[in-house]
Amino acid sequence: MNVQIVQEPQNHMESDKIKTSGGSTGILSLLGLFALILLRRK
């Protein structure tokens, strides 16, 4: 049985950031952007 875990098809917009940064940092950067947007809306 060959099990292949591929995360790229799930993240269409985040694929580039995850490829360049390695995944964890890309997700953290996206969370940071969302936090800044929420703070600006307040």
mmCIF entry with sequence, helices, sheets and N, C-alpha, C, O atoms, coordinates in Angstrom:
data_MODEL
# 
_entry.id   MODEL 
# 
_entity.id                         1 
_entity.type                       polymer 
_entity.pdbx_number_of_molecules   1 
# 
_entity_poly.entity_id                      1 
_entity_poly.type                           'polypeptide(L)' 
_entity_poly.nstd_linkage                   no 
_entity_poly.nstd_monomer                   no 
_entity_poly.pdbx_seq_one_letter_code       MNVQIVQEPQNHMESDKIKTSGGSTGILSLLGLFALILLRRK 
_entity_poly.pdbx_seq_one_letter_code_can   MNVQIVQEPQNHMESDKIKTSGGSTGILSLLGLFALILLRRK 
_entity_poly.pdbx_strand_id                 A 
# 
loop_
_entity_poly_seq.entity_id 
_entity_poly_seq.num 
_entity_poly_seq.mon_id 
_entity_poly_seq.hetero 
1 1  MET n 
1 2  ASN n 
1 3  VAL n 
1 4  GLN n 
1 5  ILE n 
1 6  VAL n 
1 7  GLN n 
1 8  GLU n 
1 9  PRO n 
1 10 GLN n 
1 11 ASN n 
1 12 HIS n 
1 13 MET n 
1 14 GLU n 
1 15 SER n 
1 16 ASP n 
1 17 LYS n 
1 18 ILE n 
1 19 LYS n 
1 20 THR n 
1 21 SER n 
1 22 GLY n 
1 23 GLY n 
1 24 SER n 
1 25 THR n 
1 26 GLY n 
1 27 ILE n 
1 28 LEU n 
1 29 SER n 
1 30 LEU n 
1 31 LEU n 
1 32 GLY n 
1 33 LEU n 
1 34 PHE n 
1 35 ALA n 
1 36 LEU n 
1 37 ILE n 
1 38 LEU n 
1 39 LEU n 
1 40 ARG n 
1 41 ARG n 
1 42 LYS n 
# 
_struct_asym.id          A 
_struct_asym.entity_id   1 
# 
loop_
_struct_conf.conf_type_id 
_struct_conf.id 
_struct_conf.pdbx_PDB_helix_id 
_struct_conf.beg_label_comp_id 
_struct_conf.beg_label_asym_id 
_struct_conf.beg_label_seq_id 
_struct_conf.pdbx_beg_PDB_ins_code 
_struct_conf.end_label_comp_id 
_struct_conf.end_label_asym_id 
_struct_conf.end_label_seq_id 
_struct_conf.pdbx_end_PDB_ins_code 
_struct_conf.beg_auth_comp_id 
_struct_conf.beg_auth_asym_id 
_struct_conf.beg_auth_seq_id 
_struct_conf.end_auth_comp_id 
_struct_conf.end_auth_asym_id 
_struct_conf.end_auth_seq_id 
_struct_conf.pdbx_PDB_helix_class 
_struct_conf.details 
_struct_conf.pdbx_PDB_helix_length 
HELX_P HELX_P1 AA1 SER A 15 ? SER A 21 ? SER A 15 SER A 21 1 ? 7  
HELX_P HELX_P2 AA2 SER A 24 ? ARG A 41 ? SER A 24 ARG A 41 1 ? 18 
# 
_struct_conf_type.id          HELX_P 
_struct_conf_type.criteria    ? 
_struct_conf_type.reference   ? 
# 
loop_
_atom_site.group_PDB 
_atom_site.id 
_atom_site.type_symbol 
_atom_site.label_atom_id 
_atom_site.label_alt_id 
_atom_site.label_comp_id 
_atom_site.label_asym_id 
_atom_site.label_entity_id 
_atom_site.label_seq_id 
_atom_site.pdbx_PDB_ins_code 
_atom_site.Cartn_x 
_atom_site.Cartn_y 
_atom_site.Cartn_z 
_atom_site.occupancy 
_atom_site.B_iso_or_equiv 
_atom_site.pdbx_formal_charge 
_atom_site.auth_seq_id 
_atom_site.auth_comp_id 
_atom_site.auth_asym_id 
_atom_site.auth_atom_id 
_atom_site.pdbx_PDB_model_num 
ATOM 1   N N  . MET A 1 1  ? 0.846   -1.205 0.000  1.00 0.00 ? 1  MET A N  1 
ATOM 2   C CA . MET A 1 1  ? 0.000   0.000  0.000  1.00 0.00 ? 1  MET A CA 1 
ATOM 3   C C  . MET A 1 1  ? 0.877   1.249  0.000  1.00 0.00 ? 1  MET A C  1 
ATOM 4   O O  . MET A 1 1  ? 1.756   1.407  0.847  1.00 0.00 ? 1  MET A O  1 
ATOM 5   N N  . ASN A 1 2  ? 0.628   2.118  -0.949 1.00 0.00 ? 2  ASN A N  1 
ATOM 6   C CA . ASN A 1 2  ? 1.387   3.364  -1.033 1.00 0.00 ? 2  ASN A CA 1 
ATOM 7   C C  . ASN A 1 2  ? 0.520   4.523  -0.565 1.00 0.00 ? 2  ASN A C  1 
ATOM 8   O O  . ASN A 1 2  ? -0.493  4.847  -1.186 1.00 0.00 ? 2  ASN A O  1 
ATOM 9   N N  . VAL A 1 3  ? 0.927   5.141  0.534  1.00 0.00 ? 3  VAL A N  1 
ATOM 10  C CA . VAL A 1 3  ? 0.166   6.266  1.072  1.00 0.00 ? 3  VAL A CA 1 
ATOM 11  C C  . VAL A 1 3  ? 0.940   7.551  0.815  1.00 0.00 ? 3  VAL A C  1 
ATOM 12  O O  . VAL A 1 3  ? 2.066   7.716  1.286  1.00 0.00 ? 3  VAL A O  1 
ATOM 13  N N  . GLN A 1 4  ? 0.327   8.455  0.067  1.00 0.00 ? 4  GLN A N  1 
ATOM 14  C CA . GLN A 1 4  ? 0.985   9.728  -0.238 1.00 0.00 ? 4  GLN A CA 1 
ATOM 15  C C  . GLN A 1 4  ? 0.166   10.875 0.341  1.00 0.00 ? 4  GLN A C  1 
ATOM 16  O O  . GLN A 1 4  ? -1.010  11.039 0.015  1.00 0.00 ? 4  GLN A O  1 
ATOM 17  N N  . ILE A 1 5  ? 0.799   11.666 1.201  1.00 0.00 ? 5  ILE A N  1 
ATOM 18  C CA . ILE A 1 5  ? 0.117   12.816 1.797  1.00 0.00 ? 5  ILE A CA 1 
ATOM 19  C C  . ILE A 1 5  ? 0.489   14.064 1.009  1.00 0.00 ? 5  ILE A C  1 
ATOM 20  O O  . ILE A 1 5  ? 1.633   14.519 1.039  1.00 0.00 ? 5  ILE A O  1 
ATOM 21  N N  . VAL A 1 6  ? -0.488  14.605 0.310  1.00 0.00 ? 6  VAL A N  1 
ATOM 22  C CA . VAL A 1 6  ? -0.232  15.798 -0.505 1.00 0.00 ? 6  VAL A CA 1 
ATOM 23  C C  . VAL A 1 6  ? -1.110  16.937 -0.002 1.00 0.00 ? 6  VAL A C  1 
ATOM 24  O O  . VAL A 1 6  ? -2.336  16.829 -0.008 1.00 0.00 ? 6  VAL A O  1 
ATOM 25  N N  . GLN A 1 7  ? -0.488  18.020 0.431  1.00 0.00 ? 7  GLN A N  1 
ATOM 26  C CA . GLN A 1 7  ? -1.233  19.147 0.990  1.00 0.00 ? 7  GLN A CA 1 
ATOM 27  C C  . GLN A 1 7  ? -1.410  20.280 -0.015 1.00 0.00 ? 7  GLN A C  1 
ATOM 28  O O  . GLN A 1 7  ? -2.120  21.245 0.265  1.00 0.00 ? 7  GLN A O  1 
ATOM 29  N N  . GLU A 1 8  ? -0.776  20.177 -1.181 1.00 0.00 ? 8  GLU A N  1 
ATOM 30  C CA . GLU A 1 8  ? -0.838  21.286 -2.137 1.00 0.00 ? 8  GLU A CA 1 
ATOM 31  C C  . GLU A 1 8  ? -2.221  21.482 -2.752 1.00 0.00 ? 8  GLU A C  1 
ATOM 32  O O  . GLU A 1 8  ? -2.656  22.628 -2.862 1.00 0.00 ? 8  GLU A O  1 
ATOM 33  N N  . PRO A 1 9  ? -2.939  20.433 -3.161 1.00 0.00 ? 9  PRO A N  1 
ATOM 34  C CA . PRO A 1 9  ? -4.249  20.635 -3.781 1.00 0.00 ? 9  PRO A CA 1 
ATOM 35  C C  . PRO A 1 9  ? -5.246  21.312 -2.839 1.00 0.00 ? 9  PRO A C  1 
ATOM 36  O O  . PRO A 1 9  ? -6.153  22.004 -3.301 1.00 0.00 ? 9  PRO A O  1 
ATOM 37  N N  . GLN A 1 10 ? -5.090  21.122 -1.523 1.00 0.00 ? 10 GLN A N  1 
ATOM 38  C CA . GLN A 1 10 ? -6.037  21.715 -0.578 1.00 0.00 ? 10 GLN A CA 1 
ATOM 39  C C  . GLN A 1 10 ? -5.843  23.222 -0.479 1.00 0.00 ? 10 GLN A C  1 
ATOM 40  O O  . GLN A 1 10 ? -6.808  23.965 -0.302 1.00 0.00 ? 10 GLN A O  1 
ATOM 41  N N  . ASN A 1 11 ? -4.604  23.671 -0.592 1.00 0.00 ? 11 ASN A N  1 
ATOM 42  C CA . ASN A 1 11 ? -4.311  25.098 -0.431 1.00 0.00 ? 11 ASN A CA 1 
ATOM 43  C C  . ASN A 1 11 ? -3.955  25.695 -1.781 1.00 0.00 ? 11 ASN A C  1 
ATOM 44  O O  . ASN A 1 11 ? -2.799  25.645 -2.200 1.00 0.00 ? 11 ASN A O  1 
ATOM 45  N N  . HIS A 1 12 ? -4.948  26.263 -2.464 1.00 0.00 ? 12 HIS A N  1 
ATOM 46  C CA . HIS A 1 12 ? -4.686  26.824 -3.784 1.00 0.00 ? 12 HIS A CA 1 
ATOM 47  C C  . HIS A 1 12 ? -3.995  28.182 -3.660 1.00 0.00 ? 12 HIS A C  1 
ATOM 48  O O  . HIS A 1 12 ? -3.078  28.483 -4.424 1.00 0.00 ? 12 HIS A O  1 
ATOM 49  N N  . MET A 1 13 ? -4.432  29.001 -2.702 1.00 0.00 ? 13 MET A N  1 
ATOM 50  C CA . MET A 1 13 ? -3.867  30.343 -2.558 1.00 0.00 ? 13 MET A CA 1 
ATOM 51  C C  . MET A 1 13 ? -2.597  30.310 -1.714 1.00 0.00 ? 13 MET A C  1 
ATOM 52  O O  . MET A 1 13 ? -1.734  31.174 -1.865 1.00 0.00 ? 13 MET A O  1 
ATOM 53  N N  . GLU A 1 14 ? -2.472  29.321 -0.826 1.00 0.00 ? 14 GLU A N  1 
ATOM 54  C CA . GLU A 1 14 ? -1.361  29.299 0.113  1.00 0.00 ? 14 GLU A CA 1 
ATOM 55  C C  . GLU A 1 14 ? -0.217  28.411 -0.372 1.00 0.00 ? 14 GLU A C  1 
ATOM 56  O O  . GLU A 1 14 ? 0.813   28.315 0.294  1.00 0.00 ? 14 GLU A O  1 
ATOM 57  N N  . SER A 1 15 ? -0.387  27.764 -1.521 1.00 0.00 ? 15 SER A N  1 
ATOM 58  C CA . SER A 1 15 ? 0.612   26.801 -1.987 1.00 0.00 ? 15 SER A CA 1 
ATOM 59  C C  . SER A 1 15 ? 1.979   27.469 -2.158 1.00 0.00 ? 15 SER A C  1 
ATOM 60  O O  . SER A 1 15 ? 2.999   26.900 -1.768 1.00 0.00 ? 15 SER A O  1 
ATOM 61  N N  . ASP A 1 16 ? 2.003   28.667 -2.736 1.00 0.00 ? 16 ASP A N  1 
ATOM 62  C CA . ASP A 1 16 ? 3.281   29.325 -2.982 1.00 0.00 ? 16 ASP A CA 1 
ATOM 63  C C  . ASP A 1 16 ? 3.983   29.672 -1.668 1.00 0.00 ? 16 ASP A C  1 
ATOM 64  O O  . ASP A 1 16 ? 5.187   29.454 -1.534 1.00 0.00 ? 16 ASP A O  1 
ATOM 65  N N  . LYS A 1 17 ? 3.245   30.207 -0.707 1.00 0.00 ? 17 LYS A N  1 
ATOM 66  C CA . LYS A 1 17 ? 3.855   30.594 0.558  1.00 0.00 ? 17 LYS A CA 1 
ATOM 67  C C  . LYS A 1 17 ? 4.371   29.363 1.301  1.00 0.00 ? 17 LYS A C  1 
ATOM 68  O O  . LYS A 1 17 ? 5.435   29.411 1.919  1.00 0.00 ? 17 LYS A O  1 
ATOM 69  N N  . ILE A 1 18 ? 3.624   28.263 1.243  1.00 0.00 ? 18 ILE A N  1 
ATOM 70  C CA . ILE A 1 18 ? 4.036   27.054 1.952  1.00 0.00 ? 18 ILE A CA 1 
ATOM 71  C C  . ILE A 1 18 ? 5.277   26.453 1.292  1.00 0.00 ? 18 ILE A C  1 
ATOM 72  O O  . ILE A 1 18 ? 6.149   25.918 1.977  1.00 0.00 ? 18 ILE A O  1 
ATOM 73  N N  . LYS A 1 19 ? 5.358   26.542 -0.038 1.00 0.00 ? 19 LYS A N  1 
ATOM 74  C CA . LYS A 1 19 ? 6.531   26.001 -0.731 1.00 0.00 ? 19 LYS A CA 1 
ATOM 75  C C  . LYS A 1 19 ? 7.783   26.792 -0.362 1.00 0.00 ? 19 LYS A C  1 
ATOM 76  O O  . LYS A 1 19 ? 8.848   26.204 -0.175 1.00 0.00 ? 19 LYS A O  1 
ATOM 77  N N  . THR A 1 20 ? 7.671   28.112 -0.254 1.00 0.00 ? 20 THR A N  1 
ATOM 78  C CA . THR A 1 20 ? 8.843   28.944 -0.028 1.00 0.00 ? 20 THR A CA 1 
ATOM 79  C C  . THR A 1 20 ? 9.244   28.949 1.448  1.00 0.00 ? 20 THR A C  1 
ATOM 80  O O  . THR A 1 20 ? 10.434  28.953 1.763  1.00 0.00 ? 20 THR A O  1 
ATOM 81  N N  . SER A 1 21 ? 8.264   28.948 2.353  1.00 0.00 ? 21 SER A N  1 
ATOM 82  C CA . SER A 1 21 ? 8.570   29.124 3.765  1.00 0.00 ? 21 SER A CA 1 
ATOM 83  C C  . SER A 1 21 ? 8.630   27.797 4.510  1.00 0.00 ? 21 SER A C  1 
ATOM 84  O O  . SER A 1 21 ? 9.236   27.735 5.579  1.00 0.00 ? 21 SER A O  1 
ATOM 85  N N  . GLY A 1 22 ? 8.032   26.747 3.992  1.00 0.00 ? 22 GLY A N  1 
ATOM 86  C CA . GLY A 1 22 ? 8.114   25.459 4.667  1.00 0.00 ? 22 GLY A CA 1 
ATOM 87  C C  . GLY A 1 22 ? 6.827   25.070 5.369  1.00 0.00 ? 22 GLY A C  1 
ATOM 88  O O  . GLY A 1 22 ? 6.760   23.974 5.924  1.00 0.00 ? 22 GLY A O  1 
ATOM 89  N N  . GLY A 1 23 ? 5.801   25.911 5.373  1.00 0.00 ? 23 GLY A N  1 
ATOM 90  C CA . GLY A 1 23 ? 4.505   25.503 5.911  1.00 0.00 ? 23 GLY A CA 1 
ATOM 91  C C  . GLY A 1 23 ? 4.115   26.266 7.163  1.00 0.00 ? 23 GLY A C  1 
ATOM 92  O O  . GLY A 1 23 ? 3.183   27.069 7.136  1.00 0.00 ? 23 GLY A O  1 
ATOM 93  N N  . SER A 1 24 ? 4.829   26.019 8.272  1.00 0.00 ? 24 SER A N  1 
ATOM 94  C CA . SER A 1 24 ? 4.410   26.610 9.547  1.00 0.00 ? 24 SER A CA 1 
ATOM 95  C C  . SER A 1 24 ? 4.485   28.131 9.494  1.00 0.00 ? 24 SER A C  1 
ATOM 96  O O  . SER A 1 24 ? 3.565   28.814 9.944  1.00 0.00 ? 24 SER A O  1 
ATOM 97  N N  . THR A 1 25 ? 5.560   28.658 8.952  1.00 0.00 ? 25 THR A N  1 
ATOM 98  C CA . THR A 1 25 ? 5.717   30.114 8.904  1.00 0.00 ? 25 THR A CA 1 
ATOM 99  C C  . THR A 1 25 ? 4.705   30.727 7.951  1.00 0.00 ? 25 THR A C  1 
ATOM 100 O O  . THR A 1 25 ? 4.221   31.833 8.193  1.00 0.00 ? 25 THR A O  1 
ATOM 101 N N  . GLY A 1 26 ? 4.378   30.027 6.870  1.00 0.00 ? 26 GLY A N  1 
ATOM 102 C CA . GLY A 1 26 ? 3.389   30.541 5.926  1.00 0.00 ? 26 GLY A CA 1 
ATOM 103 C C  . GLY A 1 26 ? 2.032   30.664 6.579  1.00 0.00 ? 26 GLY A C  1 
ATOM 104 O O  . GLY A 1 26 ? 1.320   31.647 6.377  1.00 0.00 ? 26 GLY A O  1 
ATOM 105 N N  . ILE A 1 27 ? 1.668   29.636 7.382  1.00 0.00 ? 27 ILE A N  1 
ATOM 106 C CA . ILE A 1 27 ? 0.370   29.669 8.065  1.00 0.00 ? 27 ILE A CA 1 
ATOM 107 C C  . ILE A 1 27 ? 0.371   30.790 9.107  1.00 0.00 ? 27 ILE A C  1 
ATOM 108 O O  . ILE A 1 27 ? -0.622  31.502 9.256  1.00 0.00 ? 27 ILE A O  1 
ATOM 109 N N  . LEU A 1 28 ? 1.481   30.943 9.821  1.00 0.00 ? 28 LEU A N  1 
ATOM 110 C CA . LEU A 1 28 ? 1.562   32.002 10.832 1.00 0.00 ? 28 LEU A CA 1 
ATOM 111 C C  . LEU A 1 28 ? 1.445   33.374 10.179 1.00 0.00 ? 28 LEU A C  1 
ATOM 112 O O  . LEU A 1 28 ? 0.805   34.273 10.726 1.00 0.00 ? 28 LEU A O  1 
ATOM 113 N N  . SER A 1 29 ? 2.057   33.534 9.020  1.00 0.00 ? 29 SER A N  1 
ATOM 114 C CA . SER A 1 29 ? 1.975   34.832 8.336  1.00 0.00 ? 29 SER A CA 1 
ATOM 115 C C  . SER A 1 29 ? 0.544   35.124 7.914  1.00 0.00 ? 29 SER A C  1 
ATOM 116 O O  . SER A 1 29 ? 0.089   36.264 8.000  1.00 0.00 ? 29 SER A O  1 
ATOM 117 N N  . LEU A 1 30 ? -0.177  34.082 7.451  1.00 0.00 ? 30 LEU A N  1 
ATOM 118 C CA . LEU A 1 30 ? -1.573  34.282 7.059  1.00 0.00 ? 30 LEU A CA 1 
ATOM 119 C C  . LEU A 1 30 ? -2.416  34.653 8.277  1.00 0.00 ? 30 LEU A C  1 
ATOM 120 O O  . LEU A 1 30 ? -3.276  35.529 8.190  1.00 0.00 ? 30 LEU A O  1 
ATOM 121 N N  . LEU A 1 31 ? -2.176  33.994 9.411  1.00 0.00 ? 31 LEU A N  1 
ATOM 122 C CA . LEU A 1 31 ? -2.922  34.328 10.627 1.00 0.00 ? 31 LEU A CA 1 
ATOM 123 C C  . LEU A 1 31 ? -2.618  35.761 11.046 1.00 0.00 ? 31 LEU A C  1 
ATOM 124 O O  . LEU A 1 31 ? -3.507  36.479 11.501 1.00 0.00 ? 31 LEU A O  1 
ATOM 125 N N  . GLY A 1 32 ? -1.370  36.174 10.893 1.00 0.00 ? 32 GLY A N  1 
ATOM 126 C CA . GLY A 1 32 ? -0.990  37.543 11.225 1.00 0.00 ? 32 GLY A CA 1 
ATOM 127 C C  . GLY A 1 32 ? -1.724  38.547 10.351 1.00 0.00 ? 32 GLY A C  1 
ATOM 128 O O  . GLY A 1 32 ? -2.179  39.583 10.836 1.00 0.00 ? 32 GLY A O  1 
ATOM 129 N N  . LEU A 1 33 ? -1.839  38.240 9.059  1.00 0.00 ? 33 LEU A N  1 
ATOM 130 C CA . LEU A 1 33 ? -2.552  39.137 8.149  1.00 0.00 ? 33 LEU A CA 1 
ATOM 131 C C  . LEU A 1 33 ? -4.018  39.243 8.544  1.00 0.00 ? 33 LEU A C  1 
ATOM 132 O O  . LEU A 1 33 ? -4.587  40.334 8.538  1.00 0.00 ? 33 LEU A O  1 
ATOM 133 N N  . PHE A 1 34 ? -4.630  38.113 8.887  1.00 0.00 ? 34 PHE A N  1 
ATOM 134 C CA . PHE A 1 34 ? -6.037  38.152 9.306  1.00 0.00 ? 34 PHE A CA 1 
ATOM 135 C C  . PHE A 1 34 ? -6.189  38.963 10.587 1.00 0.00 ? 34 PHE A C  1 
ATOM 136 O O  . PHE A 1 34 ? -7.160  39.706 10.736 1.00 0.00 ? 34 PHE A O  1 
ATOM 137 N N  . ALA A 1 35 ? -5.244  38.830 11.512 1.00 0.00 ? 35 ALA A N  1 
ATOM 138 C CA . ALA A 1 35 ? -5.302  39.580 12.769 1.00 0.00 ? 35 ALA A CA 1 
ATOM 139 C C  . ALA A 1 35 ? -5.226  41.080 12.492 1.00 0.00 ? 35 ALA A C  1 
ATOM 140 O O  . ALA A 1 35 ? -5.974  41.863 13.079 1.00 0.00 ? 35 ALA A O  1 
ATOM 141 N N  . LEU A 1 36 ? -4.321  41.477 11.595 1.00 0.00 ? 36 LEU A N  1 
ATOM 142 C CA . LEU A 1 36 ? -4.201  42.904 11.262 1.00 0.00 ? 36 LEU A CA 1 
ATOM 143 C C  . LEU A 1 36 ? -5.486  43.424 10.632 1.00 0.00 ? 36 LEU A C  1 
ATOM 144 O O  . LEU A 1 36 ? -5.913  44.541 10.922 1.00 0.00 ? 36 LEU A O  1 
ATOM 145 N N  . ILE A 1 37 ? -6.104  42.617 9.770  1.00 0.00 ? 37 ILE A N  1 
ATOM 146 C CA . ILE A 1 37 ? -7.354  43.042 9.127  1.00 0.00 ? 37 ILE A CA 1 
ATOM 147 C C  . ILE A 1 37 ? -8.452  43.220 10.176 1.00 0.00 ? 37 ILE A C  1 
ATOM 148 O O  . ILE A 1 37 ? -9.211  44.189 10.135 1.00 0.00 ? 37 ILE A O  1 
ATOM 149 N N  . LEU A 1 38 ? -8.529  42.272 11.118 1.00 0.00 ? 38 LEU A N  1 
ATOM 150 C CA . LEU A 1 38 ? -9.563  42.374 12.157 1.00 0.00 ? 38 LEU A CA 1 
ATOM 151 C C  . LEU A 1 38 ? -9.320  43.601 13.024 1.00 0.00 ? 38 LEU A C  1 
ATOM 152 O O  . LEU A 1 38 ? -10.270 44.287 13.402 1.00 0.00 ? 38 LEU A O  1 
ATOM 153 N N  . LEU A 1 39 ? -8.051  43.890 13.347 1.00 0.00 ? 39 LEU A N  1 
ATOM 154 C CA . LEU A 1 39 ? -7.747  45.061 14.171 1.00 0.00 ? 39 LEU A CA 1 
ATOM 155 C C  . LEU A 1 39 ? -8.109  46.346 13.431 1.00 0.00 ? 39 LEU A C  1 
ATOM 156 O O  . LEU A 1 39 ? -8.601  47.293 14.044 1.00 0.00 ? 39 LEU A O  1 
ATOM 157 N N  . ARG A 1 40 ? -7.872  46.388 12.124 1.00 0.00 ? 40 ARG A N  1 
ATOM 158 C CA . ARG A 1 40 ? -8.194  47.591 11.354 1.00 0.00 ? 40 ARG A CA 1 
ATOM 159 C C  . ARG A 1 40 ? -9.699  47.797 11.275 1.00 0.00 ? 40 ARG A C  1 
ATOM 160 O O  . ARG A 1 40 ? -10.168 48.935 11.242 1.00 0.00 ? 40 ARG A O  1 
ATOM 161 N N  . ARG A 1 41 ? -10.465 46.701 11.243 1.00 0.00 ? 41 ARG A N  1 
ATOM 162 C CA . ARG A 1 41 ? -11.922 46.841 11.160 1.00 0.00 ? 41 ARG A CA 1 
ATOM 163 C C  . ARG A 1 41 ? -12.484 47.423 12.448 1.00 0.00 ? 41 ARG A C  1 
ATOM 164 O O  . ARG A 1 41 ? -13.513 48.100 12.422 1.00 0.00 ? 41 ARG A O  1 
ATOM 165 N N  . LYS A 1 42 ? -11.828 47.172 13.569 1.00 0.00 ? 42 LYS A N  1 
ATOM 166 C CA . LYS A 1 42 ? -12.285 47.742 14.837 1.00 0.00 ? 42 LYS A CA 1 
ATOM 167 C C  . LYS A 1 42 ? -12.003 49.244 14.832 1.00 0.00 ? 42 LYS A C  1 
ATOM 168 O O  . LYS A 1 42 ? -12.308 49.933 15.807 1.00 0.00 ? 42 LYS A O  1 
# 
